[in-house]
Amino acid sequence: MASKILDKYGNSVEQLSLVPSSGGVYDVIKNGTLIYSKKKQGRFPELEEIYELLES
């Protein structure tokens, strides 16, 4: 998913980090704000869903 985000947004992405974790954690953070949490939603996000959240 990270490579697809970088392909779509290119240099407009200031920082993109992948942080391995245990327990099924998958968080997406934009400008220091959590915009998606797999733990809270109970499912892995769809790529288009992440695009929408990043653009909002």
Residue frames as qw, qx, qy, qz and C-alpha x, y, z in Angstrom:
[[0.000, 0.886, 0.463, 0.000, 0.00, 0.00, 0.00],
 [0.335, -0.744, 0.084, 0.572, 2.85, 2.40, 0.76],
 [0.359, -0.113, 0.572, 0.729, 4.27, 2.15, -2.76],
 [0.139, 0.617, 0.677, 0.377, 0.83, 2.84, -4.27],
 [0.189, -0.903, -0.276, 0.269, 0.43, 5.92, -2.07],
 [0.355, -0.576, 0.314, 0.666, 3.83, 7.18, -3.17],
 [0.331, 0.216, 0.694, 0.602, 3.02, 6.43, -6.82],
 [0.038, 0.784, 0.588, 0.194, -0.19, 8.47, -6.57],
 [0.226, -0.955, -0.157, 0.106, 1.04, 11.42, -4.47],
 [0.670, 0.507, -0.132, 0.525, 4.76, 11.53, -5.34],
 [0.408, 0.206, -0.348, 0.818, 6.68, 14.39, -3.78],
 [0.372, -0.578, -0.070, -0.723, 3.62, 15.84, -2.06],
 [0.848, -0.449, -0.282, 0.012, 4.09, 13.21, 0.65],
 [0.043, -0.843, 0.427, -0.325, 6.38, 14.73, 3.26],
 [0.161, -0.404, 0.859, -0.271, 6.73, 11.59, 5.33],
 [0.874, -0.030, -0.274, -0.400, 5.58, 8.00, 5.02],
 [0.123, -0.474, 0.823, -0.286, 6.52, 5.49, 7.69],
 [0.830, -0.116, -0.482, -0.255, 5.86, 1.80, 8.02],
 [0.221, -0.519, 0.665, -0.490, 6.11, 0.68, 11.61],
 [0.577, -0.055, -0.808, -0.110, 5.95, -3.07, 12.24],
 [0.416, -0.331, 0.474, -0.702, 3.83, -4.01, 15.22],
 [0.118, -0.082, -0.989, 0.024, 2.12, -7.00, 16.72],
 [0.183, 0.405, 0.709, -0.547, -1.52, -7.65, 17.45],
 [0.312, 0.592, 0.678, 0.302, -2.86, -6.60, 14.07],
 [0.073, -0.777, -0.143, 0.609, -2.16, -2.89, 14.45],
 [0.432, 0.324, 0.466, 0.701, -2.41, -0.89, 11.21],
 [0.043, -0.813, -0.315, 0.488, -2.72, 2.86, 11.70],
 [0.443, 0.519, 0.292, 0.670, -2.68, 5.59, 9.07],
 [0.298, -0.722, -0.251, 0.572, -1.59, 8.99, 10.37],
 [0.396, 0.658, 0.269, 0.581, -1.81, 12.25, 8.44],
 [0.075, 0.664, -0.161, 0.726, -0.01, 15.32, 9.80],
 [0.043, 0.223, -0.727, 0.648, 0.18, 13.76, 13.25],
 [0.619, -0.007, 0.288, -0.731, -3.54, 12.86, 13.32],
 [0.302, 0.028, 0.952, 0.038, -4.79, 9.28, 13.27],
 [0.495, 0.241, -0.216, -0.806, -7.10, 8.96, 10.26],
 [0.852, 0.030, -0.394, -0.342, -7.51, 5.18, 10.19],
 [0.281, -0.447, 0.792, -0.307, -7.07, 2.46, 12.79],
 [0.562, 0.039, -0.776, -0.284, -7.49, -1.20, 11.87],
 [0.193, -0.105, -0.848, 0.483, -7.84, -2.01, 15.55],
 [0.283, 0.259, 0.370, -0.846, -10.74, 0.45, 15.94],
 [0.582, 0.283, -0.292, -0.704, -12.43, -0.45, 12.62],
 [0.761, -0.089, 0.611, -0.199, -11.85, -4.18, 12.97],
 [0.821, 0.445, 0.327, 0.143, -10.67, -4.55, 9.37],
 [0.497, -0.197, 0.342, 0.773, -7.87, -3.72, 6.98],
 [0.283, 0.694, 0.106, -0.653, -8.58, -0.58, 4.90],
 [0.701, 0.540, 0.396, 0.244, -9.19, -0.55, 1.16],
 [0.496, -0.027, 0.174, 0.850, -6.69, 1.51, -0.84],
 [0.005, 0.584, 0.403, 0.705, -9.39, 3.85, -2.22],
 [0.504, -0.782, -0.367, -0.013, -10.61, 4.42, 1.34],
 [0.612, -0.447, -0.027, 0.652, -7.14, 5.54, 2.38],
 [0.306, 0.278, 0.331, 0.848, -6.93, 7.87, -0.64],
 [0.229, -0.748, -0.431, -0.450, -10.21, 9.50, 0.38],
 [0.603, -0.725, -0.228, 0.242, -9.03, 9.95, 3.97],
 [0.583, -0.192, 0.116, 0.781, -5.71, 11.42, 2.85],
 [0.169, 0.375, 0.383, 0.827, -7.46, 13.91, 0.57],
 [0.315, -0.785, -0.479, -0.236, -10.06, 15.04, 3.10]]
